[in-house]
Every structure is written in C-alpha cells, then in structure tokens.
Amino acid sequence: MVRPIVAELRRRFAVAAAEVGDQDLHRRVQVGVATVAGDAAQVADVLDACERLLAERPEVTLLSTHRQLFSDTD
C-alpha cells in the first residue's frame, strides 16, 4: 500500500519521497518528503499539499507530522 502513495507524492508534487522508518512495525510506516524551493513559503505550500493528500486517503491514518527547514546558511 505504501509504494503507490509514495509514487503519487512524487508524481503530483515533484518531491523526493520514500518510506523512511518503522518498516518492522505492523501496519505502520514513516514516509519522508523533501523538496527545494526559492523561499520557505513555497516549501510550506508543497508540504501542506502532500500532507493533505495523505490525510484525505481513507486507508491512511495520519498520526503525526514533523517539519525541518534548512537554508543555504545551514
């Protein structure tokens, strides 16, 4: 079930997406999404859209999200 979701994130939003954790837990997975943009607002818009896509899927229960932004000075 995870592969089609990751593929849809990549296709619809041109992001890097992958299953990144909890592979050993039954019916639980962590999906990581990364994107690059000229400003933080654009990154937030893309990540918001990705989060909405996951939250709207009936087979998915979104338990939590975490965001970390990096700038060119990091």
Secondary structure, DSSP 4 states (H G I P E B T S, - for coil): -HHHHHHHHHHHH--EEEEEE-TTSTT--EEEEE---SSHHHHHHHHHHHHHHHHH-TT------------TT-
